[in-house]
Amino acid sequence: MNDNFSHIDQPDTGYLEPLLLVDDSPVNLQILFKTLQGCGYKLYLAEDGKSALELALTIKPALILLDIMMPDMDGYEVCEILKRNPETKDIAVIFLSALEDSSAKVKGFSVGGVDYISKPFQPDEVVARVRNHIKIHQLERQLARRNLELESENFQILNAISEGIIALDRDGAVTILNPSATEITGWAEADCIGRQFSSLGLFNTDDNYVIPEHQTLPYSSYRMGKANFSDMEIIRRKDQHLISVSLSATPKAEGGAVIVLRDISDWVKSEENLRNTREQLESERQNMAHMERLSTTGEMAAGIAHEVNQPLTAIANYSGVAKRLLENEAFDKEKMIDLLDKLQIQSKRASDVIQRMRGFVKKPDAGLKPADINDLLRDVIALAEVDSRINDVGISFKPGEDLPLVSIDVVQIQQVALNLLRNGMESMVGLDSRQRGVFITAWHKDSSITVEIIDSGAGVEDSAKDHLFTPFVTTKSTGMGIGLSICQSIVHAHGGEIGFRPNRDGVGSTFFFTLCC
């Protein structure tokens, strides 16, 4: 063995794990070589510590069998030097020694040895211990390689996902900032790593107030291990622009937290546009409903004029009589009081008709108000009395029992009920069945109130059933085709349903709508 170390040529059977055998006794080296030859290792030999260090640095063996008692540099010192060098610190060292005392073994483990073989060698023991530690070395190498692969995969995943990922240590310092987090926050990774997360000022959205760190969502995650989530938070980017994000902060097992940011600015903008569109549609719906009420009032104008003209005529007549009474010398006080009472009654009658119509045609107040459905239906019937007399169709009403108040737009629900009631009366004009009149009732079940308008008219034609609530579709020669469509939109806006069904006796239809209590 020249130059105090050598490699013994062995048959090449593919990759062989390199082993370094170190002993100042050639005999011991020969025994070790013979013992391990043919076991699948590439064997290198060294007779002193210096040669062992040089060879270890060159071949990077998986394992060193290292004698303790050697001249100039003992095995302990060799092991300590190996462990201090980053290039050789991971090489496993099994000490060889004839020393049997426990202190020698303890010292060997303290300087970095992984095992201990006593001299004289037992071949089976040497092979078994070497095989076990080589297996451990291979597993560690596989684990290290897999860890590198996982780190690479994790890095690729972090770079690929659209969510912003910010990892913090237990003190709240940034350890990871992926590209999406950079895009969302405006902060570059190089400016953040090692820096306190709170110093980025993401939550300081008020120019006049700095939010304390303990009041931010991530704080309780990296400080106290509490998970937090928010559907929407406003954060300030590095360029001072405010954006909307969803945010979750999840504590890590080893301390610290992972923050996930999702930019929802586009979603917030879409929601705002959708809200504005809904408001515009609601405004248009209310305008159309108002136009329909005005149209209905126009259709009822002749009857209303007649209804108002009767009390006005009576007022004029009573006024004339009162004037003549005052002209007589024998003034009849009791008769005058009776005339004034009649004047008051007729004026109130005319006023009630006008007030009902004014209330019906006005644009409703904003918001919903609690209302009694029975009272609402009584007002609707009063509005429809003119049509009832003109069409010679009576109206009967059965109030609902124990009906709860409902939160509604009273004018709009009146419009629905009046429209259905007038349709029912019109369907009976000229028919013998009109003597049965229109029947209105209301009842309560579970969490809704149902109002039913039952007529004895001609019923709904099969061709019209599928399009009855479709805008601008009508079976009337003078109709606009928006009445039932508007009724449907009003009821749906109140969270209810509207529909119809043929009556069981085959005469007429029942129209109904529901309102949530």
VEXDREN-2710 file (C-alpha; in Angstrom, 1 decimal):
% VEXDREN-2710
k/r/px/py/pz
1/MET/0.0/0.0/0.0
2/ASN/1.9/3.0/-1.3
3/ASP/1.7/6.5/0.2
4/ASN/0.0/5.0/3.3
5/PHE/-3.4/4.6/1.5
6/SER/-4.7/2.7/-1.4
7/HIS/-7.7/1.4/-3.3
8/ILE/-7.8/-2.4/-3.9
9/ASP/-9.2/-3.2/-7.3
10/GLN/-12.4/-5.2/-7.2
11/PRO/-14.7/-6.5/-9.9
12/ASP/-17.0/-3.7/-11.3
13/THR/-20.6/-4.8/-10.7
14/GLY/-22.2/-1.4/-11.1
15/TYR/-22.3/1.4/-8.5
16/LEU/-20.7/0.4/-5.2
17/GLU/-20.8/2.4/-2.0
18/PRO/-17.3/3.6/-1.1
19/LEU/-16.0/2.5/2.3
20/LEU/-12.8/3.8/3.9
21/LEU/-11.0/1.4/6.3
22/VAL/-8.5/3.1/8.6
23/ASP/-6.1/1.3/10.9
24/ASP/-2.4/1.6/11.6
25/SER/-2.1/-2.2/11.6
26/PRO/-1.8/-3.7/8.1
27/VAL/-3.0/-7.0/9.6
28/ASN/-6.2/-5.5/10.9
29/LEU/-6.7/-3.7/7.5
30/GLN/-6.2/-7.0/5.7
31/ILE/-8.8/-8.7/8.0
32/LEU/-11.3/-5.9/7.5
33/PHE/-10.7/-6.1/3.7
34/LYS/-11.3/-9.8/3.6
35/THR/-14.3/-9.5/5.8
36/LEU/-16.0/-6.9/3.6
37/GLN/-14.8/-8.0/0.2
38/GLY/-17.6/-9.2/-2.0
39/CYS/-20.3/-7.5/0.1
40/GLY/-21.0/-4.9/-2.5
41/TYR/-18.7/-2.1/-1.4
42/LYS/-15.8/-0.2/-3.0
43/LEU/-13.0/-0.5/-0.4
44/TYR/-10.4/2.1/0.3
45/LEU/-7.5/1.7/2.9
46/ALA/-5.6/4.2/5.0
47/GLU/-2.9/3.5/7.7
48/ASP/-3.0/6.9/9.6
49/GLY/-5.2/9.8/10.4
50/LYS/-3.7/12.3/7.9
51/SER/-4.1/9.9/5.0
52/ALA/-7.6/9.1/6.1
53/LEU/-8.6/12.8/6.1
54/GLU/-7.1/13.3/2.6
55/LEU/-8.8/10.3/1.2
56/ALA/-12.1/11.1/2.8
57/LEU/-12.1/14.5/1.2
58/THR/-11.4/13.0/-2.2
59/ILE/-13.7/10.0/-2.3
60/LYS/-16.5/11.1/0.1
61/PRO/-17.1/7.6/1.5
62/ALA/-20.5/6.6/2.8
63/LEU/-18.8/5.1/5.9
64/ILE/-15.5/5.1/7.6
65/LEU/-14.3/2.2/9.9
66/LEU/-11.8/4.2/12.0
67/ASP/-9.3/2.9/14.5
68/ILE/-9.0/4.9/17.7
69/MET/-5.5/4.1/18.8
70/MET/-3.2/5.5/16.0
71/PRO/0.1/7.4/16.2
72/ASP/0.3/11.1/15.6
73/MET/-3.5/11.6/15.2
74/ASP/-5.9/9.3/17.0
75/GLY/-9.3/8.3/15.7
76/TYR/-11.1/10.8/18.0
77/GLU/-9.2/13.8/16.5
78/VAL/-9.8/12.5/12.9
79/CYS/-13.5/12.3/13.6
80/GLU/-13.7/15.8/15.1
81/ILE/-11.9/17.2/12.0
82/LEU/-14.3/15.3/9.7
83/LYS/-17.3/16.7/11.5
84/ARG/-16.1/20.3/11.4
85/ASN/-15.7/20.2/7.6
86/PRO/-19.0/20.8/5.7
87/GLU/-17.8/18.5/2.9
88/THR/-17.2/15.5/5.2
89/LYS/-19.5/16.1/8.2
90/ASP/-22.2/13.8/7.0
91/ILE/-19.9/10.7/6.6
92/ALA/-20.8/8.0/9.1
93/VAL/-17.9/6.9/11.4
94/ILE/-17.7/3.5/13.2
95/PHE/-14.9/3.4/15.7
96/LEU/-12.6/0.3/16.0
97/SER/-10.8/-0.3/19.3
98/ALA/-9.7/-2.9/21.7
99/LEU/-10.6/-0.5/24.6
100/GLU/-13.6/-2.0/26.4
101/ASP/-14.3/0.7/29.0
102/SER/-17.5/2.7/28.6
103/SER/-15.7/6.1/28.7
104/ALA/-14.0/5.3/25.4
105/LYS/-17.3/4.5/23.8
106/VAL/-19.0/7.6/25.3
107/LYS/-16.2/9.8/23.9
108/GLY/-16.5/8.2/20.5
109/PHE/-20.2/9.0/20.4
110/SER/-19.6/12.6/21.7
111/VAL/-17.2/13.4/18.8
112/GLY/-19.7/12.2/16.2
113/GLY/-19.3/8.4/15.9
114/VAL/-22.4/6.4/15.1
115/ASP/-21.2/3.0/16.3
116/TYR/-18.4/1.0/18.0
117/ILE/-16.8/-2.3/17.1
118/SER/-14.5/-4.1/19.5
119/LYS/-11.3/-5.8/18.5
120/PRO/-10.7/-8.6/17.8
121/PHE/-13.2/-8.3/15.0
122/GLN/-16.1/-10.7/14.6
123/PRO/-16.7/-10.9/10.8
124/ASP/-20.4/-11.3/11.1
125/GLU/-20.7/-8.4/13.5
126/VAL/-18.6/-6.2/11.2
127/VAL/-20.7/-7.0/8.1
128/ALA/-24.0/-6.6/10.0
129/ARG/-23.0/-3.2/11.5
130/VAL/-21.6/-1.9/8.2
131/ARG/-24.6/-3.1/6.3
132/ASN/-27.0/-1.4/8.7
133/HIS/-25.2/1.9/8.7
134/ILE/-24.9/1.8/4.9
135/LYS/-28.6/1.2/4.7
136/ILE/-29.2/4.2/7.0
137/HIS/-26.9/6.3/4.8
138/GLN/-28.8/5.3/1.7
139/LEU/-32.1/6.1/3.3
140/GLU/-30.9/9.5/4.5
141/ARG/-29.6/10.2/1.0
142/GLN/-32.9/9.3/-0.5
143/LEU/-34.7/11.4/2.1
144/ALA/-32.5/14.3/1.4
145/ARG/-33.0/13.9/-2.3
146/ARG/-36.8/13.7/-1.8
147/ASN/-36.7/16.7/0.4
148/LEU/-35.0/18.6/-2.4
149/GLU/-37.6/17.4/-4.8
150/LEU/-40.4/18.4/-2.5
151/GLU/-38.8/21.8/-1.9
152/SER/-38.6/22.2/-5.7
153/GLU/-42.2/21.1/-6.1
154/ASN/-43.4/23.4/-3.3
155/PHE/-41.5/26.3/-4.9
156/GLN/-43.1/25.6/-8.3
157/ILE/-46.6/25.3/-6.7
158/LEU/-46.0/28.6/-4.7
159/ASN/-45.0/30.3/-7.9
160/ALA/-47.9/28.9/-9.9
161/ILE/-50.9/29.5/-7.7
162/SER/-53.0/32.7/-8.0
163/GLU/-53.4/33.2/-4.3
164/GLY/-50.8/35.3/-2.5
165/ILE/-48.9/33.3/0.1
166/ILE/-47.0/35.0/2.9
167/ALA/-45.3/32.8/5.6
168/LEU/-44.3/34.3/8.9
169/ASP/-42.2/33.0/11.8
170/ARG/-43.3/33.0/15.4
171/ASP/-42.2/36.6/15.8
172/GLY/-44.1/37.8/12.8
173/ALA/-41.2/38.2/10.4
174/VAL/-41.7/37.3/6.7
175/THR/-40.0/34.1/5.6
176/ILE/-41.8/33.4/2.3
177/LEU/-43.5/35.8/-0.2
178/ASN/-44.7/34.1/-3.5
179/PRO/-45.0/36.0/-6.8
180/SER/-48.8/36.3/-6.4
181/ALA/-48.4/38.0/-3.0
182/THR/-45.9/40.4/-4.6
183/GLU/-48.5/41.2/-7.3
184/ILE/-51.3/41.7/-4.7
185/THR/-49.4/43.7/-2.1
186/GLY/-46.9/45.5/-4.4
187/TRP/-44.0/44.4/-2.1
188/ALA/-41.0/42.6/-3.7
189/GLU/-39.8/39.5/-1.9
190/ALA/-36.3/41.0/-1.4
191/ASP/-37.8/43.9/0.5
192/CYS/-39.8/41.7/2.8
193/ILE/-37.8/38.6/3.8
194/GLY/-36.8/38.9/7.4
195/ARG/-38.9/42.1/7.9
196/GLN/-41.8/42.3/10.4
197/PHE/-45.0/41.7/8.6
198/SER/-46.7/44.6/10.5
199/SER/-44.1/47.0/9.1
200/LEU/-45.6/46.5/5.6
201/GLY/-48.6/48.6/6.7
202/LEU/-51.1/46.5/4.7
203/PHE/-53.8/47.2/7.3
204/ASN/-53.2/50.9/7.7
205/THR/-56.1/51.9/5.4
206/ASP/-56.9/55.1/7.4
207/ASP/-54.5/58.0/6.6
208/ASN/-55.1/59.4/10.1
209/TYR/-54.8/56.2/12.2
210/VAL/-52.2/53.4/12.4
211/ILE/-53.8/50.1/13.4
212/PRO/-51.8/48.4/16.2
213/GLU/-50.3/45.1/15.3
214/HIS/-52.3/43.2/17.9
215/GLN/-55.5/44.3/16.2
216/THR/-54.7/42.7/12.9
217/LEU/-56.0/39.3/11.9
218/PRO/-52.6/37.6/11.4
219/TYR/-51.4/38.6/14.8
220/SER/-53.4/36.0/16.8
221/SER/-52.3/33.4/14.3
222/TYR/-48.5/33.7/14.5
223/ARG/-48.6/34.8/18.2
224/MET/-51.3/32.6/19.7
225/GLY/-51.9/29.9/17.2
226/LYS/-55.4/30.9/16.3
227/ALA/-56.8/30.5/12.8
228/ASN/-58.6/33.5/11.3
229/PHE/-60.6/34.1/8.1
230/SER/-62.2/37.2/6.6
231/ASP/-64.4/37.2/3.4
232/MET/-63.3/40.8/2.7
233/GLU/-60.6/43.1/4.0
234/ILE/-59.3/46.3/2.6
235/ILE/-55.5/46.5/2.5
236/ARG/-53.1/49.2/1.4
237/ARG/-50.6/48.2/-1.3
238/LYS/-47.0/49.5/-1.3
239/ASP/-48.1/52.1/-3.9
240/GLN/-50.7/53.3/-1.4
241/HIS/-53.7/52.0/-3.5
242/LEU/-56.4/50.3/-1.5
243/ILE/-57.7/47.0/-2.7
244/SER/-60.2/44.4/-1.5
245/VAL/-58.9/40.9/-0.6
246/SER/-60.1/37.8/1.2
247/LEU/-57.7/36.8/3.9
248/SER/-57.0/33.7/5.9
249/ALA/-54.3/33.2/8.5
250/THR/-53.4/29.7/9.6
251/PRO/-50.9/28.9/12.4
252/LYS/-48.0/26.5/11.7
253/ALA/-47.2/23.6/13.9
254/GLU/-43.7/24.8/14.5
255/GLY/-44.8/28.3/15.2
256/GLY/-45.6/31.3/13.0
257/ALA/-48.4/31.4/10.4
258/VAL/-49.3/31.2/6.7
259/ILE/-51.3/34.0/5.3
260/VAL/-53.3/33.5/2.1
261/LEU/-54.5/36.5/0.2
262/ARG/-57.0/36.5/-2.7
263/ASP/-57.5/39.7/-4.7
264/ILE/-61.3/40.1/-4.9
265/SER/-61.3/43.7/-6.4
266/ASP/-63.0/42.5/-9.6
267/TRP/-65.6/40.6/-7.7
268/VAL/-66.4/43.6/-5.5
269/LYS/-66.7/45.8/-8.6
270/SER/-69.0/43.3/-10.2
271/GLU/-71.1/43.1/-7.1
272/GLU/-71.3/46.9/-7.1
273/ASN/-72.3/46.9/-10.7
274/LEU/-74.9/44.2/-10.1
275/ARG/-76.3/46.1/-7.2
276/ASN/-76.6/49.3/-9.3
277/THR/-78.3/47.3/-12.1
278/ARG/-80.7/45.8/-9.6
279/GLU/-81.6/49.2/-8.3
280/GLN/-82.1/50.5/-11.8
281/LEU/-84.3/47.5/-12.6
282/GLU/-86.3/48.0/-9.4
283/SER/-86.8/51.6/-10.2
284/GLU/-88.0/50.7/-13.7
285/ARG/-90.3/48.1/-12.2
286/GLN/-91.8/50.6/-9.8
287/ASN/-92.2/53.1/-12.7
288/MET/-94.0/50.5/-14.8
289/ALA/-96.2/49.6/-11.8
290/HIS/-97.0/53.3/-11.3
291/MET/-97.9/53.6/-15.0
292/GLU/-100.2/50.5/-14.7
293/ARG/-101.9/52.1/-11.7
294/LEU/-102.5/55.3/-13.6
295/SER/-103.8/53.2/-16.5
296/THR/-106.2/51.3/-14.2
297/THR/-107.3/54.7/-12.7
298/GLY/-108.0/55.9/-16.3
299/GLU/-110.1/52.8/-17.0
300/MET/-112.1/53.5/-13.8
301/ALA/-112.4/57.2/-14.4
302/ALA/-116.0/57.2/-15.6
303/GLY/-117.1/55.2/-12.6
304/ILE/-115.1/57.3/-10.2
305/ALA/-116.6/60.5/-11.7
306/HIS/-120.1/59.0/-11.1
307/GLU/-119.1/57.9/-7.6
308/VAL/-118.0/61.4/-6.7
309/ASN/-120.8/63.2/-8.5
310/GLN/-123.5/61.5/-6.4
311/PRO/-122.3/63.0/-3.0
312/LEU/-121.5/66.3/-4.7
313/THR/-125.1/66.5/-6.1
314/ALA/-126.4/65.7/-2.7
315/ILE/-124.2/68.4/-1.2
316/ALA/-125.6/70.9/-3.6
317/ASN/-129.2/70.0/-2.9
318/TYR/-128.7/70.0/0.9
319/SER/-126.9/73.4/0.6
320/GLY/-129.9/74.8/-1.3
321/VAL/-132.4/73.5/1.3
322/ALA/-130.2/75.0/4.1
323/LYS/-130.2/78.4/2.3
324/ARG/-133.9/78.4/2.1
325/LEU/-134.3/77.5/5.8
326/LEU/-132.1/80.5/6.7
327/GLU/-134.2/82.8/4.6
328/ASN/-137.4/81.9/6.6
329/GLU/-138.2/84.0/9.6
330/ALA/-139.2/81.0/11.6
331/PHE/-135.7/79.3/11.7
332/ASP/-135.9/75.5/12.4
333/LYS/-132.6/74.9/14.3
334/GLU/-133.1/71.1/14.5
335/LYS/-133.7/70.8/10.8
336/MET/-130.6/72.8/10.1
337/ILE/-128.5/70.6/12.3
338/ASP/-129.9/67.5/10.4
339/LEU/-129.0/69.1/7.0
340/LEU/-125.5/69.9/8.2
341/ASP/-125.0/66.3/9.4
342/LYS/-126.1/65.1/5.9
343/LEU/-123.8/67.6/4.2
344/GLN/-120.9/66.3/6.4
345/ILE/-121.7/62.6/5.5
346/GLN/-121.8/63.3/1.8
347/SER/-118.6/65.4/1.8
348/LYS/-116.8/62.6/3.6
349/ARG/-118.1/60.1/1.1
350/ALA/-116.7/62.2/-1.8
351/SER/-113.5/62.7/0.1
352/ASP/-113.0/59.0/0.9
353/VAL/-113.4/58.1/-2.8
354/ILE/-110.8/60.8/-3.8
355/GLN/-108.4/59.8/-1.0
356/ARG/-108.6/56.1/-1.9
357/MET/-107.7/57.0/-5.5
358/ARG/-104.9/59.4/-4.5
359/GLY/-103.4/56.7/-2.3
360/PHE/-103.6/54.2/-5.0
361/VAL/-102.0/56.2/-7.8
362/LYS/-99.2/57.7/-5.8
363/LYS/-95.7/56.4/-5.9
364/PRO/-95.1/54.2/-2.8
365/ASP/-92.9/55.3/0.0
366/ALA/-89.5/53.6/0.2
367/GLY/-89.3/50.6/2.4
368/LEU/-91.7/48.0/3.7
369/LYS/-94.2/48.5/6.5
370/PRO/-96.2/46.1/8.7
371/ALA/-99.8/45.8/7.4
372/ASP/-103.0/43.9/8.1
373/ILE/-104.0/42.0/5.0
374/ASN/-107.7/42.0/6.0
375/ASP/-107.6/45.9/6.2
376/LEU/-105.7/46.0/2.9
377/LEU/-108.3/43.8/1.1
378/ARG/-111.2/45.9/2.5
379/ASP/-109.6/49.1/1.0
380/VAL/-109.2/47.2/-2.3
381/ILE/-112.9/46.2/-2.3
382/ALA/-113.8/49.8/-1.6
383/LEU/-111.8/50.9/-4.7
384/ALA/-113.5/48.2/-6.8
385/GLU/-117.1/49.1/-5.8
386/VAL/-117.5/51.3/-8.8
387/ASP/-116.5/48.5/-11.2
388/SER/-118.7/46.2/-9.2
389/ARG/-121.8/48.3/-9.9
390/ILE/-120.9/49.0/-13.5
391/ASN/-120.3/45.4/-14.3
392/ASP/-123.2/44.2/-12.1
393/VAL/-120.8/41.7/-10.4
394/GLY/-121.0/41.5/-6.6
395/ILE/-118.0/41.1/-4.3
396/SER/-118.0/39.0/-1.2
397/PHE/-115.2/38.9/1.3
398/LYS/-114.2/36.4/4.0
399/PRO/-111.6/37.9/6.3
400/GLY/-108.7/35.6/7.3
401/GLU/-108.6/34.5/11.0
402/ASP/-105.7/35.3/13.2
403/LEU/-103.6/36.7/10.3
404/PRO/-100.2/38.0/11.5
405/LEU/-99.0/41.4/10.2
406/VAL/-96.8/41.2/7.1
407/SER/-94.1/43.6/6.1
408/ILE/-95.1/44.8/2.6
409/ASP/-95.3/47.8/0.3
410/VAL/-99.0/48.4/0.8
411/VAL/-99.7/50.4/-2.4
412/GLN/-98.1/47.7/-4.6
413/ILE/-99.9/44.8/-2.9
414/GLN/-103.1/46.7/-3.2
415/GLN/-102.3/47.0/-6.9
416/VAL/-101.9/43.2/-7.2
417/ALA/-105.2/42.5/-5.4
418/LEU/-107.1/45.1/-7.3
419/ASN/-105.8/43.9/-10.7
420/LEU/-106.8/40.3/-9.9
421/LEU/-110.2/41.4/-8.6
422/ARG/-111.0/43.6/-11.6
423/ASN/-109.9/40.8/-14.0
424/GLY/-112.2/38.4/-12.1
425/MET/-115.2/40.8/-12.5
426/GLU/-114.4/41.5/-16.2
427/SER/-114.3/37.7/-16.9
428/MET/-117.9/37.4/-15.7
429/VAL/-119.5/40.4/-17.6
430/GLY/-122.5/39.2/-19.6
431/LEU/-122.5/35.7/-18.1
432/ASP/-125.3/34.3/-16.0
433/SER/-122.7/33.2/-13.5
434/ARG/-122.0/36.8/-12.6
435/GLN/-124.8/36.6/-10.0
436/ARG/-122.4/34.4/-8.0
437/GLY/-120.0/37.3/-7.8
438/VAL/-116.3/37.3/-7.0
439/PHE/-115.2/35.8/-3.7
440/ILE/-112.1/37.0/-1.9
441/THR/-110.5/35.3/1.1
442/ALA/-107.2/35.1/2.9
443/TRP/-105.7/32.4/5.1
444/HIS/-102.5/31.7/7.0
445/LYS/-100.4/28.6/7.0
446/ASP/-96.8/28.0/8.3
447/SER/-94.8/31.2/7.4
448/SER/-97.0/32.6/4.7
449/ILE/-100.4/34.3/4.0
450/THR/-102.3/33.3/0.9
451/VAL/-104.9/35.6/-0.8
452/GLU/-107.4/34.0/-3.2
453/ILE/-109.7/35.7/-5.7
454/ILE/-112.2/33.3/-7.0
455/ASP/-114.4/34.2/-10.0
456/SER/-117.1/32.3/-11.9
457/GLY/-116.1/33.6/-15.4
458/ALA/-115.1/31.8/-18.6
459/GLY/-111.8/30.6/-17.2
460/VAL/-108.4/30.8/-18.8
461/GLU/-108.0/29.5/-22.3
462/ASP/-105.5/26.6/-22.8
463/SER/-103.6/28.7/-25.4
464/ALA/-103.0/31.5/-22.8
465/LYS/-102.1/29.4/-19.7
466/ASP/-98.4/29.2/-20.5
467/HIS/-98.1/32.9/-21.2
468/LEU/-100.5/34.5/-18.7
469/PHE/-97.7/36.3/-16.8
470/THR/-95.6/37.1/-19.9
471/PRO/-95.2/40.8/-20.5
472/PHE/-97.2/42.3/-23.4
473/VAL/-99.2/39.2/-23.9
474/THR/-103.0/39.8/-23.3
475/THR/-106.4/38.3/-24.2
476/LYS/-108.1/41.7/-23.9
477/SER/-108.8/43.8/-26.9
478/THR/-107.8/47.0/-25.1
479/GLY/-105.2/45.6/-22.7
480/MET/-101.5/46.5/-22.6
481/GLY/-100.5/43.0/-21.4
482/ILE/-98.4/44.2/-18.5
483/GLY/-100.9/44.0/-15.6
484/LEU/-100.3/40.3/-14.6
485/SER/-96.6/40.6/-15.4
486/ILE/-96.3/43.6/-13.0
487/CYS/-98.3/41.7/-10.4
488/GLN/-95.8/38.8/-10.7
489/SER/-92.8/41.0/-10.3
490/ILE/-94.3/42.8/-7.3
491/VAL/-95.1/39.5/-5.6
492/HIS/-91.7/38.0/-6.4
493/ALA/-90.0/41.1/-5.0
494/HIS/-91.9/40.4/-1.7
495/GLY/-90.6/36.8/-1.7
496/GLY/-94.0/35.3/-2.6
497/GLU/-95.5/33.4/-5.4
498/ILE/-98.5/34.1/-7.7
499/GLY/-100.5/31.7/-9.9
500/PHE/-103.9/30.4/-10.9
501/ARG/-105.9/27.2/-11.1
502/PRO/-109.3/26.2/-12.6
503/ASN/-112.1/25.9/-10.1
504/ARG/-113.1/22.4/-9.1
505/ASP/-116.6/22.8/-10.5
506/GLY/-115.2/23.8/-13.9
507/VAL/-116.6/27.3/-13.7
508/GLY/-114.1/30.1/-13.6
509/SER/-110.7/30.4/-12.0
510/THR/-108.9/31.0/-8.7
511/PHE/-106.0/33.4/-8.8
512/PHE/-103.9/33.5/-5.7
513/PHE/-100.7/35.1/-4.3
514/THR/-98.7/34.5/-1.2
515/LEU/-96.8/36.8/1.1
516/CYS/-94.1/35.8/3.6
517/CYS/-94.9/36.5/7.2
END
